[in-house]
Amino acid sequence: MVGRQPTSVTDDYDLERIELADDSYTVEQGLIRNKFRALDADGDVVLRGKQKMLKLKEQFPFVDADDEEVFEVNAGSMLDVAGDYTLTDAATDEEVVILDNDYSLLQDTWKIRDADTEAKLAEINSRGALTTMARNSLPFGELIPHKYEITDADGDHVGTIEGQFSLRDRYDVTIDDASDVPTEPVVAAAMVIDAIQGN
């Protein structure tokens, strides 16, 4: 699959040790709930991650296929149900973006913001209030496939995240048009949101 061409918006938020330029990725949760991996369009593993256990603040380090650390996502405060998570580039130790979660039983909303200015770069919203409510409140609700829409700062469509029926979470991240968003942090955020919400 031909990857997207880089833009100046993308270049400002590149992750040093990985290039996420495909139009689609599949994310699979491991049998152990806090472990998962992301595969590119050819089925090759590009990212693997797991939650660090016994931490007061949630930490999710991510490595590439060669076990080199790529980035880490950290909760802003202890026991964050709705709040900020910071995505930090492992190579530069610089904070790249903030994932800002607005928790609701009816809709999951994640804003992706610039780590310095806090300007909104993109937004990821669940589609369908009934589905979101069922996933959040029913016994075994997590088995219901989730659907999200990715939009840019102006609310224009960028892509989707669509779950599949499975005993463990498996979903496809598709980017239709990333010309107005920083591609790598948006794709990375789409991959880790499920991990954050599952813990």
Phi and psi in degrees as a GROMACS rama.xvg file:
@    title "Ramachandran Plot"
@    xaxis  label "Phi"
@    yaxis  label "Psi"
@TYPE xy
-76.6407  130.125  VAL-2
-78.6782  166.713  GLY-3
-75.5186  151.494  ARG-4
-77.9268  140.185  GLN-5
-68.2008  148.947  PRO-6
-123.898  170.496  THR-7
-63.7991  -33.3155  SER-8
-63.037  -45.0765  VAL-9
-64.2475  -44.3918  THR-10
-58.2162  -33.9256  ASP-11
-66.5026  -19.5816  ASP-12
-124.872  21.9154  TYR-13
-59.3448  144.26  ASP-14
-94.1966  131.992  LEU-15
-62.9015  -37.5478  GLU-16
-104.072  7.53965  ARG-17
-152.937  149.064  ILE-18
-119.764  118.669  GLU-19
-108.491  84.7537  LEU-20
-112.873  -1.83862  ALA-21
-71.923  164.59  ASP-22
-86.0448  -16.1696  ASP-23
-149.104  149.879  SER-24
-141.036  152.639  TYR-25
-115.703  131.322  THR-26
-112.775  128.581  VAL-27
-120.835  131.906  GLU-28
-84.7454  142.574  GLN-29
-76.4077  171.949  GLY-30
-62.2425  -32.6551  LEU-31
-85.4605  123.024  ILE-32
-59.3373  -29.2328  ARG-33
-92.7121  16.985  ASN-34
-123.709  142.361  LYS-35
-159.466  171.247  PHE-36
-143.265  156.943  ARG-37
-120.377  133.024  ALA-38
-114.555  144.862  LEU-39
-82.9123  -173.306  ASP-40
-64.7227  -21.5215  ALA-41
-91.4824  0.231238  ASP-42
86.8235  9.22579  GLY-43
-88.0504  140.357  ASP-44
-70.7839  127.002  VAL-45
-111.239  -25.9783  VAL-46
-144.159  144.788  LEU-47
-135.57  142.299  ARG-48
-148.169  159.985  GLY-49
-156.372  153.944  LYS-50
-77.5807  135.311  GLN-51
-72.8349  125.611  LYS-52
-84.3638  159.458  MET-53
60.3784  35.1526  LEU-54
-109.903  139.422  LYS-55
-66.9706  -35.0029  LEU-56
-109.578  137.373  LYS-57
-62.5537  134.569  GLU-58
-132.57  132.086  GLN-59
-128.433  94.2758  PHE-60
-81.8378  146.738  PRO-61
-126.976  135.307  PHE-62
-121.603  160.971  VAL-63
-87.8673  -170.932  ASP-64
-64.3928  -20.0396  ALA-65
-99.3285  14.3214  ASP-66
67.8668  19.7956  ASP-67
-89.3993  130.727  GLU-68
-65.5947  132.389  GLU-69
-106.585  -51.7377  VAL-70
-156.93  169.615  PHE-71
-137.209  142.778  GLU-72
-112.401  126.581  VAL-73
-125.749  136.407  ASN-74
-68.6954  145.233  ALA-75
-74.7292  -24.3853  GLY-76
-148.821  171.229  SER-77
-69.4949  142.476  MET-78
51.3428  49.2969  LEU-79
-75.0601  112.219  ASP-80
-89.5967  -46.8464  VAL-81
-129.023  124.352  ALA-82
172.188  -159.46  GLY-83
-100.661  141.066  ASP-84
-127.148  134.287  TYR-85
-104.434  131.038  THR-86
-98.7351  116.734  LEU-87
-114.161  131.222  THR-88
-70.7221  124.003  ASP-89
-69.1151  -29.5642  ALA-90
-74.5129  -37.4207  ALA-91
-106.757  -12.5985  THR-92
61.3535  23.7234  ASP-93
-98.3347  140.151  GLU-94
-74.2225  125.175  GLU-95
-95.5473  -55.9463  VAL-96
-141.676  163.846  VAL-97
-113.019  132.514  ILE-98
-99.3651  114.472  LEU-99
-108.281  112.874  ASP-100
-99.4802  124.87  ASN-101
-102.635  102.963  ASP-102
-76.9454  134.494  TYR-103
-155.208  145.972  SER-104
-69.6464  -22.6118  LEU-105
-96.3496  -26.6279  LEU-106
-154.569  132.922  GLN-107
-91.2084  123.832  ASP-108
-126.442  125.625  THR-109
-121.534  124.757  TRP-110
-103.112  135.08  LYS-111
-102.899  117.567  ILE-112
-119.395  154.081  ARG-113
-63.1703  133.208  ASP-114
-67.0252  -25.6259  ALA-115
-92.9815  -51.8151  ASP-116
-91.0284  -17.446  THR-117
65.829  14.0969  GLU-118
-66.7126  139.213  ALA-119
-71.0666  129.516  LYS-120
-103.425  -34.7702  LEU-121
-163.602  169.619  ALA-122
-142.372  143.495  GLU-123
-123.293  117.536  ILE-124
-122.824  138.314  ASN-125
-69.2229  149.372  SER-126
-110.868  120.33  ARG-127
100.289  105.344  GLY-128
-63.1378  -39.6084  ALA-129
-65.586  -40.9179  LEU-130
-65.3393  -44.0517  THR-131
-62.7287  -43.7775  THR-132
-64.0413  -41.2405  MET-133
-64.684  -41.8267  ALA-134
-63.3104  -35.9915  ARG-135
-84.4785  -21.7715  ASN-136
-123.838  -24.4203  SER-137
-82.7751  149.776  LEU-138
-58.0539  133.934  PRO-139
59.5677  25.2833  PHE-140
-62.1858  -24.2359  GLY-141
-66.5234  -12.7198  GLU-142
-77.5901  -15.0411  LEU-143
-76.0811  124.441  ILE-144
-59.9094  137.603  PRO-145
-97.6516  158.62  HIS-146
-136.778  133.417  LYS-147
-130.202  152.086  TYR-148
-112.672  136.294  GLU-149
-101.937  127.434  ILE-150
-127.037  160.747  THR-151
-86.1841  -172.19  ASP-152
-62.7073  -24.2424  ALA-153
-94.4109  2.75959  ASP-154
87.787  7.70214  GLY-155
-81.8154  144.783  ASP-156
-60.8068  134.152  HIS-157
-118.058  -42.7825  VAL-158
-176.893  -167.971  GLY-159
-140.837  158.792  THR-160
-125.628  119.891  ILE-161
-127.926  123.91  GLU-162
-80.4954  161.046  GLY-163
-119.079  152.493  GLN-164
-64.2507  120.805  PHE-165
-167.121  153.449  SER-166
-70.0826  -21.9184  LEU-167
-127.028  151.163  ARG-168
-60.1004  132.052  ASP-169
-145.774  126.67  ARG-170
-150.986  158.803  TYR-171
-106.501  131.16  ASP-172
-104.953  117.863  VAL-173
-120.505  127.685  THR-174
-108.761  114.092  ILE-175
-88.9073  -36.9338  ASP-176
-155.458  106.942  ASP-177
-110.607  24.3947  ALA-178
-66.3449  -24.3639  SER-179
-112.577  14.8394  ASP-180
-133.989  154.764  VAL-181
-74.836  107.147  PRO-182
-56.8282  -54.7205  THR-183
-62.4043  -47.3007  GLU-184
-63.4048  -33.8141  PRO-185
-68.2734  -44.457  VAL-186
-65.6134  -43.0036  VAL-187
-61.9746  -43.2917  ALA-188
-61.9482  -42.9067  ALA-189
-60.6782  -34.1834  ALA-190
-71.6376  -33.673  MET-191
-96.6473  -12.9185  VAL-192
-57.9911  -42.4849  ILE-193
-62.8569  -38.0986  ASP-194
-64.3797  -42.1718  ALA-195
-65.1478  -45.8285  ILE-196
-70.3072  -20.8908  GLN-197
-85.4156  1.59781  GLY-198
